Each structure stands twice: as C-alpha cells, then as structure tokens.
Amino acid sequence: MRRVIEVAVGLVLVVMAGCGGDGSIQSGQAPRVEVSDGTNPISQNGTVNVTANLPTRFTVSNTGTGPLEIRDITLTSVPEGAFYLSSLPTPSAAEPIRVYPDDFDHEFTVTFTPTGAAVGANARVTITTNKTIDGYETFVFNISPEVATPRLLVQPKVVDFETVGENASSTKSVALLNTGAAELVITGFYLSGSPGYSLDMGGQAFPVSAATASTGITFDTPLTIAAGASNHLDITYAASGPEPAEGAVVLLTNDPSAPGGTTIEMYANVAGPCIQVSPTRVDFGGKLVGQQATINVQIQSCGDRALTISDVSLTDDGFGAFGITAIALGTLPVELEPGQTLYLPVTYLPAAVSPIGVGGSPEGDEGLLRIVSNAYITNYDVELSGFGTDGSCPTANITIAEGEEVIPQTTLHLNSTGSTATNGAITGWEWSVVQPSGSASVFLPSPFVQNPTFEANVVGEYIFRLKVYDALGTASCEEATKTVYVTSPEAIHVELLWTTPGDVDETDTGFTAFGESVGSDVDLHFLHPSAVSAWNPAGWFDSRYDCYWSNIAPNWGGAGATDDPSLDRDDTDGAGPENLNLAFPENGKTYRVGVHYWDDWGYGISFATIRVYIYGQLRMQWANVQLLNYDMWDVATITWPAGAVTKVGGNSPQITSNYPVPFF
C-alpha cells in the first residue's frame, strides 16, 4: 500500500510507505539503496537539475536481499526556503519506513521556487538508512535549479487533412506553446513536400519551393513567444491531383532540447474514398437504327474508406439516344465498401442513320453521364458516343484487358472480337497508335492481326485506333479508338529515351550474327548521396549506391525494399526507354540522375532525353542532349521530401568525355 500526504514546511518531501513485516533483518541479508529521478539513476553525491515551480519526483528502491529501513530524509536549502519537500510518513529511527526487495518503491518530490534572493540556489538531500550491502548508512545527492530555457510544444505534431477534393483547399492551424521559463525565439523554418502545401506565419504566406526545402527561410525579424504564452501558424493544402501528398515543417528555435528544430508532419489524400470507373469513355460505335444496345459501366470503390454515390444522371442524353438504368444501383445514396463494385447499364438507341461528315466519318450522337460521390473527383463525367447505321459497313470495336490506366512496362492485350459486320465475317484488321514522344513500341506480331499485344513503356497517353474490313473488303465507316494512360504511382519515376540518327531502325532488337547489338546502348544511373568510390569521387558506378544495369535493385536505407530503387527496364539496343522507380525516398536525402553512353556499337552520336516524375507529375524534362561514345552526363538532383528537381549546371549539360568505368 502506498500513501502520500503534503506537509507545508520549508522543504517538501513525499515518501511512499511499504507495509508488512516487522522490520527485522535476517542474518546474511543486506539491502541496497537505489535513488532515481524517474528513469535516471542518481549516484552517491551526484547532482540533479530540477525545473522551477514544478515538483520533481524521486524514487527510492531496494535492489538488495534484505529489508531497507529509511530512518530519515532531510533537505538543506540554500538560500533557506528556496527548496521545499513533502513527506508521508515522516521517517525516524523509532518509526522507519521499510522497503522490501521487489516490493513497493518509495517516492518523494522536491520543488524549487525561485526568488530574487535565489541566485546560486542549491540543495542537498540526505537519506539515512540501515547499513546497506555497500556499507553505507546515508545516501546523499545535490540539487541545482535548471537554467531558465524555452520549450516549444506544437499541437498537433501531425496534421491530417484527410481528403481534399479536386480544385479545393483546406487550412488547419497548429498551436505553438512555450512551456519553458524563458522567451522562445523562432528564427526561421524549412518547408518541404508536395507543392500543394503552404505555410502562413506572421502574416506572410510561404508555398513549398526548392528554397524552402533546401536552404529554408530565415525571418528578418524573429518571432517571439513569451514563457507560458502561445501563438499559432496556419498550414494550407491545395489539391493538384488525387495522389497522396506528404509534407513537413521544421521550426528553427532557441529551444535547447531541439537543436535541429521541431518538426510538424502533414498528410493529405493518403486515405479516403476513391472512385474508379471503367470504361472512362463509353463508345457504342455503329449500331443499327431502332435496335437498343447496352454497355455496363463498372463503378468500383478503390480507396480505403467507403465510397458514397449520391447521384447518377445524364447531363446530356443526346436528344434521347442515351439512357441509364439507375435502379440497378439501388436506392441512392448507395455506399460501396473498399473493393466493392457495382454495374450501371447505359443504353443507346439510334433513331436514324448518322450523316457522313467532312472527314468521311459519321457525325454520331454524343452524351454525358455524371456520377456524384464523396471521392476526390466529386463530379465524375463519362462521355458517351455512338452513331446510327443501316449495316452497310462493318463496325470496329476495341477492348483492352489491362484497362485504361496502367503503369510503365505493361504489356497491353488488344482485342477486336467485338467488331461486327453484316456482310459476312470481319476478315481484315488495321491497327495504329499515337504514342508519347520518345516511345518506339510496336504491335506484336504485327498491326494486321486480330488481337495484337503492345508494350507501353513511356509515361503518357496512348491512342489506339482500329479499322476493320468485312468479307467484301468494305472498311469500317469509322475507326474505333481507345485511349490508355500510362502513369507511375511511385514517388520518383525517371525515364531515359534516346535517338541515334545512324540507326535506321530503332525498333529492332537483339544482336547480329556477329554478336554486335542492333542499336546503341545508353544507360540510366540513379545515385544515392552515400555513393563513394576511391577511384571515382563522383560516385558513378558505385557497387552499392549507384542503381544502374549492373545493380538494378540495390539495398539502400533501412530494412526491406520500400526505400530501395529499381531499374525496371534496361534497353541495350536503341531508343529506350530505361525506367527507374523509387516508392519511398529517404527524407533529408538528395539523389542524382546520370546518363552514360556505354557503347555506340558503331552507330555514332545519340541524343538523350531525361524525364523525372514526382508522384506521376512531370517535374523536369531535358531533351535531346548530344552524347558521344563513353560520355557521362550528370543530369539532375532530386531533393526529398520536397521533391525538388534541379538541373546540374543550369541549362548547360555537364558532360565528362571518355568517362572511366570499371571492368566487368
């Protein structure tokens, strides 16, 4: 049982008394006294600092084998009255407080109250006991007041904006409390992370920039907060996309407990509802007049919180040509748990044969479906199209198994089996594609088969077109189109592409019969700041900290692979791309991007292009930089968590000719 009382004397001492036993010490057993101020043990004649006006708690423990008798606890204060203690019960030789091994400890508090006469104040505590195993009967330690210092407490330390919708912003306040005994001085700050974050402090707004993340901001006039007082700052996040957004503020102050600054973390759109609609554009193609066609639109909850669909409507029904079967969704609003899917039937009934336009294609019907939900995109619009036909020409149709949004290096399986004809079967196919700049992918095995494949390697938009022919050789009235978006969800995605004028066919692959590559070999390098090399101070080709073709998945940072980069595509025979991804970069690190011309294989000069994406957003493109065989181009730095991408050398490429490389 533990009891505490307060006695108003010049020194206040609190002692917790253990119960049980008669206090006798058995032969061969001896106590050992241990005193601590919480978790820190105090040595004999040691010194402890205490904070003014706050009770400091001390604990007396017995780590020996016999009972410990506390017979007296005294405190000597200089000046008198500056230190106080409280004690219950007050131990004496006649009525000692007994502490048994592995039993209750005993606690007391000492309070320092500074006064004008308390300069140089100190105290001495003496604990008198029975003889311990160390041969002592007194335990003595000293107390000194802490020097008055500021203490910054931020509330909250983690600011969660939750879901911030499209074209919306959210502002949250953070309280700055000075819990110390001296004035707090805020001299500046660092602000890093997503470019959507901004900080309002002292009446001035600061958006995230390369300067706020790397060199920081120093106030012309520091902000001050008196002891015991408070202030606040405002943090705003303006959404630029649905991707997760992280950020951090580091406040630089004179708080001695935080010499590196006090950090506030920010998060937005890292969790919440998400809507995924497929197809994103409903194209019925050509349909016979008077016959209704139906396509099911898939609505999926892709977030980690429930998706609430509050309304589904046709904002444009194409003069009655399009319709929806909203009853298939049930009674609105309807809630979809994460991963749950619903299907909305959309119908098309052409009333007349569509006229042929100037370009030779039918001028069909158009409509717009709107899905209203609590996702980032509140109003999700789906375009509808179709045209009426009398069946005189075949209708092309494209489906893609992988969907309309994929990551780089995805092999797309294009399918035309939904194409129809009234004059026999479909007997011919003609595929084409408009692909992002730098992409050199081709249809396999050819663009003239029913269901080819296509490797989408470069970030951007791919527009696939299909023309079909019936048994009479009649071409489809209109080409079918399908758009696929290649995006990288990784925090950092780097692409290397190149063109070599001396290579007349940059789409061919492999080696000649003589073992020579059929194209030039240019390589992407991604360097960790820890890269070192005795023969190469720049760090390129470091065996651990350079991610390139000979080290495609290095082990960086902590345990596990989440903070490790990977070279996901290495191209050795022309054009590229070579792609590198890093999901979770290390905070406080600056990475480097480089390009090395490994071997021109006799094809001569190449022109390299580097693109750097941060969470799927293009942050830097440096196009058509001329490289000669064995050149090393130091391209750019990427500072994290700001995501700032900076060209090395400004707009003047930093290229080292005949760069020395190790032997493999």
Secondary structure as GFF3:
##gff-version 3
##sequence-region A 1 664
A	DSSP	beta_strand	33	36	.	.	.	ID=ss1
A	DSSP	beta_strand	41	42	.	.	.	ID=ss2
A	DSSP	beta_strand	47	50	.	.	.	ID=ss3
A	DSSP	beta_strand	56	62	.	.	.	ID=ss4
A	DSSP	beta_strand	68	78	.	.	.	ID=ss5
A	DSSP	beta_strand	83	86	.	.	.	ID=ss6
A	DSSP	beta_strand	97	99	.	.	.	ID=ss7
A	DSSP	beta_strand	106	112	.	.	.	ID=ss8
A	DSSP	beta_strand	122	129	.	.	.	ID=ss9
A	DSSP	beta_strand	138	145	.	.	.	ID=ss10
A	DSSP	beta_strand	152	155	.	.	.	ID=ss11
A	DSSP	beta_strand	158	160	.	.	.	ID=ss12
A	DSSP	beta_strand	169	178	.	.	.	ID=ss13
A	DSSP	beta_strand	184	193	.	.	.	ID=ss14
A	DSSP	beta_strand	197	201	.	.	.	ID=ss15
A	DSSP	beta_strand	204	207	.	.	.	ID=ss16
A	DSSP	alpha_helix	210	214	.	.	.	ID=ss17
A	DSSP	beta_strand	217	225	.	.	.	ID=ss18
A	DSSP	beta_strand	230	238	.	.	.	ID=ss19
A	DSSP	beta_strand	245	253	.	.	.	ID=ss20
A	DSSP	beta_strand	262	268	.	.	.	ID=ss21
A	DSSP	beta_strand	275	278	.	.	.	ID=ss22
A	DSSP	beta_strand	281	288	.	.	.	ID=ss23
A	DSSP	beta_strand	293	301	.	.	.	ID=ss24
A	DSSP	beta_strand	307	316	.	.	.	ID=ss25
A	DSSP	beta_strand	322	324	.	.	.	ID=ss26
A	DSSP	three_ten_helix	326	329	.	.	.	ID=ss27
A	DSSP	beta_strand	334	336	.	.	.	ID=ss28
A	DSSP	beta_strand	341	348	.	.	.	ID=ss29
A	DSSP	beta_strand	365	373	.	.	.	ID=ss30
A	DSSP	beta_strand	379	389	.	.	.	ID=ss31
A	DSSP	beta_strand	399	400	.	.	.	ID=ss32
A	DSSP	beta_strand	405	406	.	.	.	ID=ss33
A	DSSP	beta_strand	410	415	.	.	.	ID=ss34
A	DSSP	beta_strand	426	434	.	.	.	ID=ss35
A	DSSP	beta_strand	453	456	.	.	.	ID=ss36
A	DSSP	beta_strand	460	470	.	.	.	ID=ss37
A	DSSP	beta_strand	480	486	.	.	.	ID=ss38
A	DSSP	beta_strand	492	499	.	.	.	ID=ss39
A	DSSP	beta_strand	521	527	.	.	.	ID=ss40
A	DSSP	beta_strand	546	547	.	.	.	ID=ss41
A	DSSP	beta_strand	566	569	.	.	.	ID=ss42
A	DSSP	beta_strand	578	582	.	.	.	ID=ss43
A	DSSP	beta_strand	589	599	.	.	.	ID=ss44
A	DSSP	beta_strand	606	614	.	.	.	ID=ss45
A	DSSP	beta_strand	617	627	.	.	.	ID=ss46
A	DSSP	beta_strand	632	640	.	.	.	ID=ss47
A	DSSP	beta_strand	644	647	.	.	.	ID=ss48
A	DSSP	beta_strand	654	656	.	.	.	ID=ss49
###
